[in-house]
Amino acid sequence: ATTIAVAVVPQSHLAAAREAARTVILDEHREECREEALAKLEEKKREQVQQFNKMFEDFEGEYGTMNTKWERLWDDASYARYWYNWESGATEWTRPAICNVCDEFIDPMDVKCFSCDAPRSRANMELYSGISAAQLKAKRLAEEA
């Protein structure tokens, strides 16, 4: 004959096992939520750093670096802005492209600063009047035709 033994576990042991499982599940959930929150905070931090860097670059593009010798001034007689280099005494009535690395004047036709070999900043690219690669290609195609 076959004997079947049934072990009866007291209710208090089942409740303790359930509570332990619940604690494990909650701890895992809390850890997942914590990791997700940290990832979101890290992404937000990256976005804010990018926004700050863009604002700083825009500010430097408009007003120059902390070491610039160029000042944007106002002429009451002509009701116009002009730029003045307080070291050299040079005056420009159109916004000059000033290198954000060495503070030298960048010719409107040059794609970079030839004093320090730095590329134009984003703000200085707006002042670039040289020929673009697309314009150069179109010009060459027109000449070949």
Backbone as JSON Lines, residues from 0, in Angstrom:
{"i":0,"aa":"A","n":[0.83,-1.17,0.0],"ca":[0.0,0.0,0.0],"c":[0.88,1.24,0.0]}
{"i":1,"aa":"T","n":[0.37,2.21,-0.65],"ca":[1.11,3.46,-0.76],"c":[0.67,4.39,0.35]}
{"i":2,"aa":"T","n":[1.69,5.04,0.87],"ca":[1.4,5.98,1.95],"c":[1.68,7.4,1.45]}
{"i":3,"aa":"I","n":[0.75,8.21,1.68],"ca":[0.93,9.62,1.31],"c":[1.0,10.4,2.6]}
{"i":4,"aa":"A","n":[2.07,11.17,2.68],"ca":[2.23,12.0,3.88],"c":[1.99,13.45,3.48]}
{"i":5,"aa":"V","n":[1.22,14.09,4.22],"ca":[0.93,15.51,3.96],"c":[1.48,16.28,5.13]}
{"i":6,"aa":"A","n":[2.35,17.21,4.78],"ca":[2.92,18.04,5.83],"c":[2.07,19.29,5.93]}
{"i":7,"aa":"V","n":[1.68,19.57,7.05],"ca":[0.87,20.75,7.3],"c":[1.79,21.8,7.91]}
{"i":8,"aa":"V","n":[1.86,22.92,7.2],"ca":[2.71,24.0,7.68],"c":[1.82,24.97,8.43]}
{"i":9,"aa":"P","n":[2.26,25.36,9.56],"ca":[1.44,26.32,10.32],"c":[1.25,27.62,9.54]}
{"i":10,"aa":"Q","n":[0.15,28.27,9.75],"ca":[-0.21,29.5,9.06],"c":[0.86,30.57,9.24]}
{"i":11,"aa":"S","n":[1.48,30.64,10.37],"ca":[2.47,31.68,10.64],"c":[3.68,31.52,9.73]}
{"i":12,"aa":"H","n":[4.07,30.28,9.36],"ca":[5.19,30.07,8.45],"c":[4.84,30.53,7.03]}
{"i":13,"aa":"L","n":[3.6,30.29,6.57],"ca":[3.17,30.75,5.26],"c":[3.15,32.27,5.19]}
{"i":14,"aa":"A","n":[2.69,32.9,6.21],"ca":[2.64,34.36,6.24],"c":[4.05,34.94,6.2]}
{"i":15,"aa":"A","n":[4.96,34.3,6.91],"ca":[6.35,34.77,6.91],"c":[6.98,34.6,5.54]}
{"i":16,"aa":"A","n":[6.69,33.48,4.85],"ca":[7.23,33.24,3.52],"c":[6.65,34.23,2.53]}
{"i":17,"aa":"R","n":[5.35,34.49,2.63],"ca":[4.72,35.48,1.76],"c":[5.32,36.87,2.0]}
{"i":18,"aa":"E","n":[5.52,37.22,3.23],"ca":[6.08,38.53,3.57],"c":[7.51,38.65,3.04]}
{"i":19,"aa":"A","n":[8.29,37.57,3.12],"ca":[9.65,37.58,2.61],"c":[9.64,37.75,1.08]}
{"i":20,"aa":"A","n":[8.75,37.04,0.39],"ca":[8.65,37.16,-1.06],"c":[8.2,38.57,-1.45]}
{"i":21,"aa":"R","n":[7.25,39.1,-0.7],"ca":[6.77,40.47,-0.96],"c":[7.91,41.47,-0.79]}
{"i":22,"aa":"T","n":[8.7,41.3,0.23],"ca":[9.84,42.19,0.48],"c":[10.84,42.12,-0.65]}
{"i":23,"aa":"V","n":[11.13,40.92,-1.14],"ca":[12.07,40.76,-2.25],"c":[11.54,41.45,-3.5]}
{"i":24,"aa":"I","n":[10.25,41.23,-3.81],"ca":[9.64,41.85,-4.99],"c":[9.65,43.37,-4.87]}
{"i":25,"aa":"L","n":[9.29,43.91,-3.71],"ca":[9.29,45.36,-3.51],"c":[10.71,45.94,-3.62]}
{"i":26,"aa":"D","n":[11.68,45.25,-3.06],"ca":[13.06,45.72,-3.15],"c":[13.54,45.76,-4.61]}
{"i":27,"aa":"E","n":[13.19,44.72,-5.37],"ca":[13.56,44.69,-6.79],"c":[12.88,45.84,-7.55]}
{"i":28,"aa":"H","n":[11.6,46.07,-7.24],"ca":[10.85,47.15,-7.89],"c":[11.45,48.51,-7.54]}
{"i":29,"aa":"R","n":[11.77,48.7,-6.27],"ca":[12.38,49.97,-5.84],"c":[13.72,50.2,-6.56]}
{"i":30,"aa":"E","n":[14.51,49.15,-6.7],"ca":[15.8,49.27,-7.38],"c":[15.6,49.63,-8.86]}
{"i":31,"aa":"E","n":[14.62,48.98,-9.52],"ca":[14.33,49.32,-10.92],"c":[13.9,50.78,-11.05]}
{"i":32,"aa":"C","n":[13.03,51.23,-10.15],"ca":[12.56,52.62,-10.17],"c":[13.72,53.58,-9.91]}
{"i":33,"aa":"R","n":[14.59,53.23,-9.0],"ca":[15.75,54.07,-8.68],"c":[16.67,54.2,-9.9]}
{"i":34,"aa":"E","n":[16.95,53.06,-10.56],"ca":[17.81,53.08,-11.74],"c":[17.17,53.89,-12.87]}
{"i":35,"aa":"E","n":[15.85,53.75,-13.04],"ca":[15.14,54.5,-14.07],"c":[15.18,56.0,-13.76]}
{"i":36,"aa":"A","n":[14.98,56.36,-12.5],"ca":[15.03,57.78,-12.09],"c":[16.43,58.34,-12.29]}
{"i":37,"aa":"L","n":[17.46,57.56,-11.95],"ca":[18.83,58.03,-12.15],"c":[19.15,58.23,-13.63]}
{"i":38,"aa":"A","n":[18.65,57.34,-14.48],"ca":[18.86,57.47,-15.92],"c":[18.17,58.73,-16.46]}
{"i":39,"aa":"K","n":[16.95,58.99,-15.98],"ca":[16.23,60.19,-16.41],"c":[16.95,61.44,-15.92]}
{"i":40,"aa":"L","n":[17.44,61.43,-14.7],"ca":[18.18,62.58,-14.17],"c":[19.47,62.81,-14.95]}
{"i":41,"aa":"E","n":[20.15,61.74,-15.31],"ca":[21.39,61.86,-16.09],"c":[21.1,62.45,-17.47]}
{"i":42,"aa":"E","n":[20.01,62.01,-18.1],"ca":[19.62,62.55,-19.41],"c":[19.27,64.04,-19.28]}
{"i":43,"aa":"K","n":[18.52,64.39,-18.24],"ca":[18.15,65.79,-18.01],"c":[19.41,66.64,-17.79]}
{"i":44,"aa":"K","n":[20.37,66.1,-17.05],"ca":[21.62,66.81,-16.81],"c":[22.36,67.04,-18.13]}
{"i":45,"aa":"R","n":[22.43,66.01,-18.98],"ca":[23.09,66.15,-20.29],"c":[22.42,67.24,-21.12]}
{"i":46,"aa":"E","n":[21.07,67.25,-21.14],"ca":[20.32,68.26,-21.89],"c":[20.61,69.66,-21.36]}
{"i":47,"aa":"Q","n":[20.65,69.81,-20.04],"ca":[20.9,71.12,-19.44],"c":[22.32,71.59,-19.74]}
{"i":48,"aa":"V","n":[23.28,70.68,-19.71],"ca":[24.67,71.06,-20.03],"c":[24.75,71.5,-21.49]}
{"i":49,"aa":"Q","n":[24.07,70.78,-22.39],"ca":[24.05,71.16,-23.8],"c":[23.4,72.53,-24.0]}
{"i":50,"aa":"Q","n":[22.28,72.77,-23.29],"ca":[21.61,74.07,-23.39],"c":[22.5,75.19,-22.87]}
{"i":51,"aa":"F","n":[23.17,74.93,-21.75],"ca":[24.07,75.94,-21.18],"c":[25.22,76.22,-22.14]}
{"i":52,"aa":"N","n":[25.81,75.18,-22.71],"ca":[26.92,75.37,-23.64],"c":[26.48,76.17,-24.87]}
{"i":53,"aa":"K","n":[25.26,75.91,-25.36],"ca":[24.74,76.66,-26.5],"c":[24.51,78.12,-26.11]}
{"i":54,"aa":"M","n":[23.92,78.36,-24.94],"ca":[23.7,79.73,-24.49],"c":[25.02,80.46,-24.32]}
{"i":55,"aa":"F","n":[26.01,79.78,-23.76],"ca":[27.32,80.39,-23.55],"c":[27.97,80.72,-24.89]}
{"i":56,"aa":"E","n":[27.86,79.79,-25.84],"ca":[28.43,80.01,-27.18],"c":[27.72,81.18,-27.86]}
{"i":57,"aa":"D","n":[26.38,81.24,-27.72],"ca":[25.62,82.36,-28.29],"c":[26.05,83.68,-27.65]}
{"i":58,"aa":"F","n":[26.24,83.68,-26.34],"ca":[26.66,84.89,-25.63],"c":[28.04,85.33,-26.11]}
{"i":59,"aa":"E","n":[28.97,84.39,-26.2],"ca":[30.31,84.73,-26.69],"c":[30.26,85.2,-28.14]}
{"i":60,"aa":"G","n":[29.37,84.62,-28.93],"ca":[29.22,85.04,-30.32],"c":[28.72,86.47,-30.42]}
{"i":61,"aa":"E","n":[27.84,86.85,-29.51],"ca":[27.27,88.2,-29.55],"c":[28.18,89.24,-28.9]}
{"i":62,"aa":"Y","n":[28.8,88.89,-27.75],"ca":[29.56,89.87,-26.98],"c":[31.05,89.59,-26.9]}
{"i":63,"aa":"G","n":[31.5,88.46,-27.41],"ca":[32.92,88.12,-27.35],"c":[33.26,87.36,-26.08]}
{"i":64,"aa":"T","n":[34.48,86.86,-26.05],"ca":[34.94,86.12,-24.88],"c":[35.29,87.1,-23.76]}
{"i":65,"aa":"M","n":[35.62,86.57,-22.61],"ca":[35.98,87.42,-21.47],"c":[37.24,88.23,-21.77]}
{"i":66,"aa":"N","n":[38.1,87.74,-22.63],"ca":[39.37,88.4,-22.92],"c":[39.34,89.23,-24.2]}
{"i":67,"aa":"T","n":[38.17,89.43,-24.77],"ca":[38.12,90.16,-26.03],"c":[38.49,91.63,-25.85]}
{"i":68,"aa":"K","n":[39.08,92.16,-26.88],"ca":[39.45,93.58,-26.89],"c":[38.43,94.38,-27.71]}
{"i":69,"aa":"W","n":[37.43,93.7,-28.24],"ca":[36.39,94.33,-29.05],"c":[35.17,94.63,-28.19]}
{"i":70,"aa":"E","n":[34.61,95.8,-28.37],"ca":[33.39,96.19,-27.66],"c":[32.35,96.62,-28.68]}
{"i":71,"aa":"R","n":[31.12,96.24,-28.41],"ca":[30.02,96.72,-29.25],"c":[29.51,98.01,-28.61]}
{"i":72,"aa":"L","n":[29.53,99.08,-29.38],"ca":[29.13,100.4,-28.88],"c":[28.02,100.97,-29.74]}
{"i":73,"aa":"W","n":[27.47,102.1,-29.3],"ca":[26.4,102.78,-30.01],"c":[26.85,104.18,-30.37]}
{"i":74,"aa":"D","n":[26.59,104.58,-31.63],"ca":[26.92,105.92,-32.09],"c":[25.61,106.71,-32.19]}
{"i":75,"aa":"D","n":[25.47,107.72,-31.32],"ca":[24.25,108.53,-31.3],"c":[24.07,109.33,-32.58]}
{"i":76,"aa":"A","n":[25.16,109.77,-33.17],"ca":[25.07,110.6,-34.38],"c":[24.49,109.82,-35.56]}
{"i":77,"aa":"S","n":[24.88,108.56,-35.71],"ca":[24.4,107.77,-36.85],"c":[23.32,106.77,-36.47]}
{"i":78,"aa":"Y","n":[22.98,106.72,-35.2],"ca":[21.98,105.76,-34.72],"c":[22.31,104.34,-35.15]}
{"i":79,"aa":"A","n":[23.56,103.96,-34.95],"ca":[24.0,102.64,-35.39],"c":[24.99,102.05,-34.39]}
{"i":80,"aa":"R","n":[25.03,100.73,-34.39],"ca":[26.03,100.02,-33.59],"c":[27.34,100.0,-34.34]}
{"i":81,"aa":"Y","n":[28.41,99.97,-33.59],"ca":[29.72,99.77,-34.2],"c":[30.58,99.01,-33.2]}
{"i":82,"aa":"W","n":[31.66,98.43,-33.7],"ca":[32.56,97.64,-32.88],"c":[33.9,98.36,-32.81]}
{"i":83,"aa":"Y","n":[34.42,98.42,-31.61],"ca":[35.66,99.17,-31.37],"c":[36.66,98.26,-30.66]}
{"i":84,"aa":"N","n":[37.88,98.22,-31.17],"ca":[38.95,97.47,-30.52],"c":[39.72,98.46,-29.67]}
{"i":85,"aa":"W","n":[39.58,98.35,-28.35],"ca":[40.19,99.34,-27.45],"c":[41.71,99.22,-27.39]}
{"i":86,"aa":"E","n":[42.27,98.12,-27.87],"ca":[43.73,98.0,-27.87],"c":[44.34,98.65,-29.12]}
{"i":87,"aa":"S","n":[43.75,98.35,-30.28],"ca":[44.32,98.87,-31.54],"c":[43.67,100.16,-32.0]}
{"i":88,"aa":"G","n":[42.47,100.46,-31.48],"ca":[41.74,101.65,-31.92],"c":[40.95,101.43,-33.2]}
{"i":89,"aa":"A","n":[40.93,100.17,-33.71],"ca":[40.2,99.86,-34.94],"c":[38.7,99.96,-34.7]}
{"i":90,"aa":"T","n":[37.99,100.42,-35.72],"ca":[36.53,100.55,-35.66],"c":[35.93,99.81,-36.84]}
{"i":91,"aa":"E","n":[34.87,99.05,-36.59],"ca":[34.14,98.34,-37.64],"c":[32.67,98.71,-37.52]}
{"i":92,"aa":"W","n":[32.05,99.09,-38.64],"ca":[30.63,99.45,-38.63],"c":[29.75,98.23,-38.92]}
{"i":93,"aa":"T","n":[30.33,97.16,-39.42],"ca":[29.6,95.89,-39.55],"c":[30.23,94.92,-38.56]}
{"i":94,"aa":"R","n":[29.41,94.04,-38.06],"ca":[29.88,93.11,-37.03],"c":[31.06,92.29,-37.56]}
{"i":95,"aa":"P","n":[32.22,92.39,-36.91],"ca":[33.37,91.63,-37.37],"c":[33.33,90.2,-36.84]}
{"i":96,"aa":"A","n":[33.92,89.3,-37.6],"ca":[34.09,87.93,-37.13],"c":[35.4,87.92,-36.33]}
{"i":97,"aa":"I","n":[35.28,87.7,-35.04],"ca":[36.43,87.71,-34.15],"c":[36.65,86.29,-33.66]}
{"i":98,"aa":"C","n":[37.86,85.8,-33.76],"ca":[38.19,84.44,-33.32],"c":[37.93,84.31,-31.82]}
{"i":99,"aa":"N","n":[37.19,83.3,-31.45],"ca":[36.89,83.1,-30.02],"c":[38.05,82.46,-29.28]}
{"i":100,"aa":"V","n":[39.15,82.12,-29.99],"ca":[40.33,81.53,-29.35],"c":[41.41,82.58,-29.13]}
{"i":101,"aa":"C","n":[41.77,83.3,-30.21],"ca":[42.89,84.25,-30.1],"c":[42.47,85.71,-30.2]}
{"i":102,"aa":"D","n":[41.18,85.99,-30.41],"ca":[40.62,87.34,-30.45],"c":[41.11,88.15,-31.65]}
{"i":103,"aa":"E","n":[41.52,87.47,-32.71],"ca":[41.95,88.16,-33.92],"c":[40.79,88.26,-34.9]}
{"i":104,"aa":"F","n":[40.86,89.25,-35.78],"ca":[39.87,89.47,-36.82],"c":[39.95,88.34,-37.84]}
{"i":105,"aa":"I","n":[38.79,87.78,-38.24],"ca":[38.73,86.75,-39.27],"c":[38.13,87.39,-40.52]}
{"i":106,"aa":"D","n":[38.84,87.33,-41.61],"ca":[38.36,87.89,-42.86],"c":[37.04,87.23,-43.25]}
{"i":107,"aa":"P","n":[36.07,87.99,-43.76],"ca":[34.77,87.4,-44.11],"c":[34.85,86.27,-45.13]}
{"i":108,"aa":"M","n":[35.91,86.21,-45.91],"ca":[36.05,85.16,-46.92],"c":[36.78,83.93,-46.4]}
{"i":109,"aa":"D","n":[37.33,84.0,-45.18],"ca":[38.1,82.88,-44.63],"c":[37.2,81.97,-43.8]}
{"i":110,"aa":"V","n":[37.44,80.69,-43.91],"ca":[36.63,79.71,-43.2],"c":[37.17,79.44,-41.79]}
{"i":111,"aa":"K","n":[38.37,79.92,-41.51],"ca":[38.97,79.72,-40.19],"c":[39.87,80.9,-39.86]}
{"i":112,"aa":"C","n":[40.33,80.93,-38.62],"ca":[41.27,81.96,-38.19],"c":[42.67,81.53,-38.62]}
{"i":113,"aa":"F","n":[43.34,82.38,-39.37],"ca":[44.68,82.02,-39.82],"c":[45.75,82.41,-38.81]}
{"i":114,"aa":"S","n":[45.36,83.09,-37.72],"ca":[46.33,83.4,-36.67],"c":[46.58,82.19,-35.78]}
{"i":115,"aa":"C","n":[45.5,81.47,-35.46],"ca":[45.66,80.32,-34.56],"c":[45.14,79.01,-35.15]}
{"i":116,"aa":"D","n":[44.63,79.03,-36.39],"ca":[44.14,77.86,-37.1],"c":[42.84,77.29,-36.51]}
{"i":117,"aa":"A","n":[42.13,78.08,-35.7],"ca":[40.87,77.63,-35.12],"c":[39.74,77.79,-36.14]}
{"i":118,"aa":"P","n":[38.81,76.83,-36.18],"ca":[37.66,76.99,-37.08],"c":[36.75,78.11,-36.56]}
{"i":119,"aa":"R","n":[35.94,78.66,-37.44],"ca":[34.99,79.68,-37.02],"c":[34.0,79.09,-36.03]}
{"i":120,"aa":"S","n":[33.59,79.9,-35.07],"ca":[32.54,79.47,-34.15],"c":[31.21,79.48,-34.91]}
{"i":121,"aa":"R","n":[30.18,78.9,-34.32],"ca":[28.86,78.87,-34.95],"c":[28.39,80.3,-35.25]}
{"i":122,"aa":"A","n":[28.6,81.22,-34.29],"ca":[28.19,82.61,-34.49],"c":[28.98,83.25,-35.63]}
{"i":123,"aa":"N","n":[30.26,82.93,-35.73],"ca":[31.08,83.5,-36.8],"c":[30.74,82.9,-38.16]}
{"i":124,"aa":"M","n":[30.21,81.69,-38.19],"ca":[29.81,81.1,-39.46],"c":[28.67,81.9,-40.09]}
{"i":125,"aa":"E","n":[27.85,82.55,-39.26],"ca":[26.77,83.39,-39.78],"c":[27.34,84.59,-40.55]}
{"i":126,"aa":"L","n":[28.57,84.98,-40.22],"ca":[29.2,86.13,-40.85],"c":[30.08,85.73,-42.04]}
{"i":127,"aa":"Y","n":[30.15,84.45,-42.31],"ca":[31.0,83.94,-43.39],"c":[30.38,84.28,-44.73]}
{"i":128,"aa":"S","n":[31.15,84.89,-45.61],"ca":[30.61,85.24,-46.93],"c":[31.39,84.57,-48.05]}
{"i":129,"aa":"G","n":[32.2,83.59,-47.7],"ca":[32.96,82.85,-48.71],"c":[32.04,81.93,-49.48]}
{"i":130,"aa":"I","n":[32.61,81.18,-50.37],"ca":[31.82,80.28,-51.22],"c":[31.7,78.93,-50.53]}
{"i":131,"aa":"S","n":[30.5,78.38,-50.49],"ca":[30.29,77.08,-49.86],"c":[30.64,75.97,-50.83]}
{"i":132,"aa":"A","n":[30.74,74.76,-50.34],"ca":[31.05,73.61,-51.19],"c":[29.98,73.42,-52.26]}
{"i":133,"aa":"A","n":[28.71,73.61,-51.88],"ca":[27.61,73.45,-52.84],"c":[27.7,74.53,-53.92]}
{"i":134,"aa":"Q","n":[28.0,75.78,-53.49],"ca":[28.13,76.86,-54.46],"c":[29.32,76.61,-55.39]}
{"i":135,"aa":"L","n":[30.41,76.11,-54.82],"ca":[31.6,75.83,-55.62],"c":[31.31,74.74,-56.65]}
{"i":136,"aa":"K","n":[30.59,73.7,-56.25],"ca":[30.24,72.61,-57.18],"c":[29.35,73.14,-58.3]}
{"i":137,"aa":"A","n":[28.36,73.96,-57.93],"ca":[27.45,74.54,-58.94],"c":[28.23,75.43,-59.9]}
{"i":138,"aa":"K","n":[29.18,76.19,-59.37],"ca":[30.0,77.07,-60.21],"c":[30.83,76.24,-61.18]}
{"i":139,"aa":"R","n":[31.43,75.16,-60.7],"ca":[32.25,74.28,-61.57],"c":[31.39,73.64,-62.65]}
{"i":140,"aa":"L","n":[30.19,73.16,-62.28],"ca":[29.3,72.54,-63.26],"c":[28.87,73.55,-64.33]}
{"i":141,"aa":"A","n":[28.62,74.79,-63.91],"ca":[28.24,75.84,-64.85],"c":[29.38,76.16,-65.81]}
{"i":142,"aa":"E","n":[30.6,76.14,-65.28],"ca":[31.76,76.43,-66.12],"c":[32.01,75.31,-67.12]}
{"i":143,"aa":"E","n":[31.72,74.06,-66.73],"ca":[31.93,72.92,-67.61],"c":[30.88,72.88,-68.73]}
{"i":144,"aa":"A","n":[29.72,73.45,-68.49],"ca":[28.63,73.39,-69.48],"c":[28.82,74.32,-70.63]}
